[in-house]
Every structure is written in C-alpha cells, then in structure tokens.
Amino acid sequence: MKKVLVILALVVMLVICTGAAARAEDAAAVGAPIDLTQLAAAVVTVVVLVLQRWLIPWLHSKLRGEKAALYDGIVRTLVYGAEQMYKTGAVQDRLAWVEEQLCTRGFAIDKACIEAIVTELRINQGKGVQAPAVQLHAQAEAEAAG
C-alpha cells in the first residue's frame, strides 16, 4: 500500500513539475515573473515522503531498542536487589517485590524477562539452570531435610 502511495505521489509531483515548468517557459517568453509555488510544493512533498518512508520508521526502531535496553537494565537491577534483600530477610517473595517495583515505576510486567534475568543470576552465582519443576522439588527436599 505504501509503495502505491509513493508512486502516486511521484506521478502527481511529475505532473505538477512539468506543468509548472511549461508555464514558467511561457511566462518567461512574455517577460512575466516566474511563479515557483507549485515547484516548491512539489519539493516539500518529496521531502515529506522521504521523511515518512525512511526517517520516521528508523527513529521508531531506535527508540524501541533504547526502551528495551532501559527496561532490561531496570529489571536486572531489581532482580539483583531482590536477591540481596532476600538474603538479609528484608523481602520474602522476590518475584512479588520485583513486580511491585516495576508497577510503581510505571513499567509493564514481563515475567519472561524477569525469569531470564533470574536464570542469568543463577548462572552467574554458579548454581546452574534447572527447570522450574526441578527447582520446586529441590526446594521441598531442602526444607524437608532442614
């Protein structure tokens, strides 16, 4: 659809430009001043089309990437902070605390992102990665033995 609009706009500009050029030649022949309004409008139209086609989508993708990096950094900081607070006993439910902190900061909760960072934290701590069911089973065994 966008290609059709771009082609249509180019055809319209071509018609305008050729009409303006023909009138400018006629006006120049009789010595009247040349009106470049239509030519300027065609140039502005081309500039707007270029901006709309390439610059605006590029800016959107760049801003989305920066937002994702910011969100990832905030979630990482909150997960690491929740882990530290859990070790000191200040927080009992780490996931709930991270979700609450994200809500207070105005971010949407992405549990997949939180789980990925928790997995990264476990790998960095040398605990390895386990499936959630295995984790729950290991925790139940540890509580039963302890």
MODELLER restraints for C-alpha pairs under 7 A, 6 or more apart:
rsr = mdl.restraints
at = mdl.atoms
rsr.add(forms.Gaussian(group=physical.xy_distance, feature=features.Distance(at['CA:13:A'], at['CA:42:A']), mean=5.40, stdev=0.5))
rsr.add(forms.Gaussian(group=physical.xy_distance, feature=features.Distance(at['CA:16:A'], at['CA:38:A']), mean=6.67, stdev=0.5))
rsr.add(forms.Gaussian(group=physical.xy_distance, feature=features.Distance(at['CA:17:A'], at['CA:39:A']), mean=5.77, stdev=0.5))
rsr.add(forms.Gaussian(group=physical.xy_distance, feature=features.Distance(at['CA:20:A'], at['CA:38:A']), mean=6.43, stdev=0.5))
rsr.add(forms.Gaussian(group=physical.xy_distance, feature=features.Distance(at['CA:20:A'], at['CA:39:A']), mean=6.54, stdev=0.5))
rsr.add(forms.Gaussian(group=physical.xy_distance, feature=features.Distance(at['CA:24:A'], at['CA:34:A']), mean=5.44, stdev=0.5))
rsr.add(forms.Gaussian(group=physical.xy_distance, feature=features.Distance(at['CA:24:A'], at['CA:35:A']), mean=6.91, stdev=0.5))
rsr.add(forms.Gaussian(group=physical.xy_distance, feature=features.Distance(at['CA:27:A'], at['CA:33:A']), mean=6.68, stdev=0.5))
rsr.add(forms.Gaussian(group=physical.xy_distance, feature=features.Distance(at['CA:27:A'], at['CA:34:A']), mean=6.30, stdev=0.5))
rsr.add(forms.Gaussian(group=physical.xy_distance, feature=features.Distance(at['CA:28:A'], at['CA:34:A']), mean=6.80, stdev=0.5))
rsr.add(forms.Gaussian(group=physical.xy_distance, feature=features.Distance(at['CA:75:A'], at['CA:114:A']), mean=6.59, stdev=0.5))
rsr.add(forms.Gaussian(group=physical.xy_distance, feature=features.Distance(at['CA:76:A'], at['CA:117:A']), mean=6.10, stdev=0.5))
rsr.add(forms.Gaussian(group=physical.xy_distance, feature=features.Distance(at['CA:78:A'], at['CA:98:A']), mean=5.85, stdev=0.5))
rsr.add(forms.Gaussian(group=physical.xy_distance, feature=features.Distance(at['CA:79:A'], at['CA:98:A']), mean=6.42, stdev=0.5))
rsr.add(forms.Gaussian(group=physical.xy_distance, feature=features.Distance(at['CA:79:A'], at['CA:118:A']), mean=6.78, stdev=0.5))
rsr.add(forms.Gaussian(group=physical.xy_distance, feature=features.Distance(at['CA:82:A'], at['CA:94:A']), mean=5.37, stdev=0.5))
rsr.add(forms.Gaussian(group=physical.xy_distance, feature=features.Distance(at['CA:82:A'], at['CA:97:A']), mean=6.98, stdev=0.5))
rsr.add(forms.Gaussian(group=physical.xy_distance, feature=features.Distance(at['CA:82:A'], at['CA:98:A']), mean=6.81, stdev=0.5))
rsr.add(forms.Gaussian(group=physical.xy_distance, feature=features.Distance(at['CA:83:A'], at['CA:94:A']), mean=6.86, stdev=0.5))
rsr.add(forms.Gaussian(group=physical.xy_distance, feature=features.Distance(at['CA:85:A'], at['CA:91:A']), mean=5.55, stdev=0.5))
rsr.add(forms.Gaussian(group=physical.xy_distance, feature=features.Distance(at['CA:86:A'], at['CA:92:A']), mean=6.06, stdev=0.5))
rsr.add(forms.Gaussian(group=physical.xy_distance, feature=features.Distance(at['CA:86:A'], at['CA:94:A']), mean=6.83, stdev=0.5))
rsr.add(forms.Gaussian(group=physical.xy_distance, feature=features.Distance(at['CA:99:A'], at['CA:109:A']), mean=6.30, stdev=0.5))
rsr.add(forms.Gaussian(group=physical.xy_distance, feature=features.Distance(at['CA:102:A'], at['CA:108:A']), mean=6.89, stdev=0.5))
rsr.add(forms.Gaussian(group=physical.xy_distance, feature=features.Distance(at['CA:102:A'], at['CA:109:A']), mean=6.66, stdev=0.5))
rsr.add(forms.Gaussian(group=physical.xy_distance, feature=features.Distance(at['CA:119:A'], at['CA:129:A']), mean=6.36, stdev=0.5))
rsr.add(forms.Gaussian(group=physical.xy_distance, feature=features.Distance(at['CA:122:A'], at['CA:128:A']), mean=5.90, stdev=0.5))
rsr.add(forms.Gaussian(group=physical.xy_distance, feature=features.Distance(at['CA:122:A'], at['CA:129:A']), mean=6.69, stdev=0.5))
rsr.add(forms.Gaussian(group=physical.xy_distance, feature=features.Distance(at['CA:123:A'], at['CA:129:A']), mean=6.47, stdev=0.5))
